[in-house]
Structures are given as C-alpha cells and as structure tokens.
Amino acid sequence: MPPKSKKNTGFQSAAGLIRYFDNEAEKGPVLKPWYVVGGIVAIVVIVSLAKVIWPM
C-alpha cells in the first residue's frame, strides 16, 4: 500500500475554515475604502441637514 500524500493537508481543526474563507474571498462586491468613507460622510451630512430643516 503506497503512503498517503501529505500535499494540500493542513491542520485538521482549521482545514474547513480555511477552505470556507478561501471560497468566500473570491465572491461578493469589492468596494474601495474611499467609497465607504464617502458614503458615511454623505449620510452624516444628510442627517445633520435634516435636523436643521425639520427640528423636533
């Protein structure tokens, strides 16, 4: 019986997690950090203007 190949084996406790995160990294939208920062700033400005326009 030939010995088992140890190629592509990792830690047994983390093997599933590593494969899961490797697959997830390839999918989904990719946003530049400046778009996220710009969106947050825009929301803050809109909420601040709404407080001035419609005071409670």
VOBA-1610 file (N, C-alpha, C; in pm, whole numbers, padded with zeros to 5 digits, always signed):
BEGIN
Met+00085-00118+00000Met+00000+00000+00000Met+00090+00124+00000Pro+00074+00217-00096Pro+00159+00336-00101Pro+00124+00432+00012Pro+00224+00505+00059Pro+00196+00602+00167Pro+00107+00715+00116Lys+00027+00768+00207Lys-00064+00878+00171Lys+00016+01005+00146Ser-00028+01080+00049Ser+00039+01207+00019Ser-00004+01312+00121Lys+00090+01389+00170Lys+00061+01494+00266Lys+00042+01630+00198Lys+00037+01629+00065Lys+00020+01754-00009Lys-00123+01805+00011Asn-00136+01937+00029Asn-00265+02003+00047Asn-00337+01962+00174Thr-00264+01917+00271Thr-00326+01890+00401Thr-00281+01998+00495Gly-00363+02033+00587Gly-00330+02137+00683Gly-00364+02089+00822Phe-00380+02183+00908Phe-00424+02146+01041Phe-00567+02094+01030Gln-00592+01983+01091Gln-00724+01922+01079Gln-00834+02008+01143Ser-00801+02081+01248Ser-00904+02159+01316Ser-00942+02284+01237Ala-00856+02335+01152Ala-00884+02458+01079Ala-00902+02435+00929Ala-00895+02314+00884Ala-00899+02289+00740Ala-01029+02336+00677Gly-01141+02310+00740Gly-01269+02353+00685Gly-01283+02504+00683Leu-01236+02570+00787Leu-01247+02716+00793Leu-01162+02782+00686Ile-01042+02730+00665Ile-00953+02789+00565Ile-01016+02773+00427Arg-01071+02658+00398Arg-01134+02637+00268Arg-01256+02727+00253Tyr-01333+02743+00360Tyr-01453+02827+00356Tyr-01415+02971+00326Phe-01317+03025+00397Phe-01280+03164+00377Phe-01210+03185+00244Asp-01139+03087+00193Asp-01079+03100+00061Asp-01187+03110-00045Asn-01293+03034-00033Asn-01402+03040-00130Asn-01477+03171-00120Glu-01499+03220+00000Glu-01573+03344+00018Glu-01496+03466-00031Ala-01364+03460-00028Ala-01283+03575-00069Ala-01298+03604-00218Glu-01335+03506-00295Glu-01346+03523-00439Glu-01479+03583-00482Lys-01579+03581-00395Lys-01713+03626-00433Lys-01748+03754-00360Gly-01850+03821-00411Gly-01902+03939-00344Gly-01849+04068-00404Pro-01917+04177-00372Pro-01874+04306-00427Pro-01745+04355-00363Val-01666+04423-00441Val-01541+04480-00391Val-01555+04631-00395Leu-01549+04693-00278Leu-01562+04838-00268Leu-01429+04898-00225Lys-01396+05009-00285Lys-01277+05081-00241Lys-01308+05147-00107Pro-01211+05156-00018Pro-01236+05216+00114Pro-01285+05359+00105Trp-01242+05434+00004Trp-01287+05573-00007Trp-01435+05583-00037Tyr-01492+05484-00106Tyr-01636+05485-00131Tyr-01713+05468+00000Val-01664+05383+00086Val-01729+05361+00215Val-01721+05487+00300Val-01603+05547+00306Val-01585+05671+00384Val-01673+05781+00327Gly-01677+05795+00196Gly-01761+05897+00133Gly-01908+05875+00162Gly-01952+05751+00161Gly-02091+05720+00193Gly-02126+05756+00336Ile-02035+05728+00428Ile-02059+05762+00569Ile-02067+05913+00587Val-01975+05985+00524Val-01977+06131+00533Val-02106+06187+00474Ala-02151+06132+00362Ala-02275+06178+00299Ala-02395+06154+00391Ile-02400+06041+00457Ile-02511+06011+00549Ile-02509+06107+00667Val-02390+06136+00721Val-02380+06229+00834Val-02429+06368+00791Val-02392+06412+00673Val-02434+06544+00625Val-02586+06547+00605Ile-02643+06443+00547Ile-02787+06438+00524Ile-02864+06440+00656Val-02819+06363+00753Val-02887+06360+00884Val-02874+06496+00953Ser-02758+06557+00945Ser-02738+06689+01007Ser-02828+06794+00942Leu-02838+06792+00810Leu-02927+06886+00741Leu-03074+06859+00774Ala-03109+06735+00790Ala-03247+06701+00825Ala-03283+06755+00963Lys-03187+06755+01055Lys-03211+06810+01189Lys-03236+06961+01180Val-03165+07029+01092Val-03179+07175+01079Val-03311+07208+01007Ile-03343+07132+00903Ile-03462+07161+00824Ile-03590+07125+00900Trp-03591+07011+00966Trp-03709+06964+01039Trp-03675+06946+01187Pro-03666+07054+01263Pro-03632+07040+01406Pro-03746+06973+01483Met-03710+06902+01585Met-03811+06834+01668Met-03808+06889+01807
//
